[in-house]
Amino acid sequence: MPRLFNELAVARADGSFERLFRKIVRADVLILDDWGPEQMTASQRRDLMEIVDDRYGRKATVITSQLPVESWYDIIADPTFADAILDRLVHHAHRIALDGPSMRKNPQPAPAQSQLKETA
């Protein structure tokens, strides 16, 4: 999400916003990784609203977050936008809540590396 918002801001400044926006909206699957932990600015809310509105019912959107959905209103930081954005995101959504230890704490060797060791 932070990179997306940064790219949108740069595109708005250099005149390429419409091209980037169309590319995002047309993607078959849009993955919005790292939802939160910072509150959205007014322009970020507006951009996200336009993206989810144009994608709603047409394309898949995947969101990853360490925050529960109930906290997303605080991240959007505007009740009207939060209702509109979350209505489009949560309606017809499949929620998968993961629980357990971080996978980053116990790094496993990549499958390709372990296969190479076994054959060597």
N, C-alpha and C positions, 0 to 999 in steps of 0.2 A: 504494500500500500504506500509506504513512503516514497518508493521509487516511481510508482505510477503518478502520484500527485506531483512529484518533482518534474517528471517528463511532461505532464499536462501544463504545468506553469511555464516551462521553457517553451513549449509549442505555442502557447498563447502569446508569449512575448515575441517569438520569431515568425509568427504568421502561419505556422503549420498545424495549428490546433485542429481544424476541421478534418484534415487528412488523418491525423493520429486518432481523433475521436472515431471516425468511420472505421478505422482498422480495429480499434478496441471493440466497438459494437458488433462488428461482423465476425469476430473470432468465434469459432464453434464452442470453445470452452475458455472462459476467462477465470483465472485463479487469482483471487485477491488474498495474498498471503500476509500474515502478520497484521490482522485487523486490530486497531488500537496500538499501543497504549496511550497515544497522544490524542487530545481532542482535535477535531477537524476545524479548519478555518471556514469562513463563509464560501470562498471559492471552491474549496475541496468538497463541501457539502453539495454545492450546486453541480459540480462536475460529476460526482458520484450519483446524484439523483438523475441526471441526464443519461448516464451510462446504464444504470439499472432499469430505468424506464424504457429506454430503447431496446434493451435486451429481454425484458420481461416477456415470458411466454414464447420466446423465439430461440434463445440460446442458453446454454448451461453456464452457470456461474458457481464457482466453488470458493468458499471463504474459510480461511484458517484463522483461528484466534485462540489465545490462551485465556480470554475473558468469556464469561458466560453471556449468553444472548441478552440477558436482562441488563447487563452493563453497557450494551451497545448504544443505548439512548444517551448515556453520558458522553460517549466518544463522539457521537454526531453533534452533540451540544446545541441542538435546536429542536424543540419538541415537534414542530410542524414538519420539518425535514425528516426527523427521525421516524415519525409515523409513516410518512410517504415512502422513504427508502426501505425501512424494515418490512412494511407491508408487501412490497414487491419482492424482497429477498426471502422472506420467511414463508410466504404463501407458496404452496406446492413444494416446500423444501424438505429435504431428508437431513435430519440432524444425526450426527455421529459424535458422541461424547467419548473421548478417550481418557483413560485414567491409568496411572502407573508411573513408574520411574522414567526419567528422561533417557532417551536412547543415546544422547550425546555423552552421557557419563561413562558408558561402557562401550567404547568404539570396537566394532567387530571388523576384521579384515574384509575387504571387498571380495565378492565371490571370485572375480577374475584372479586376484592375487592368491587366494587360497588354492585355486585350481592349478595355478602355475607352480606352487610349492609342492603340490602332490605329484605332479608329473615330472618334476625336475629330479 
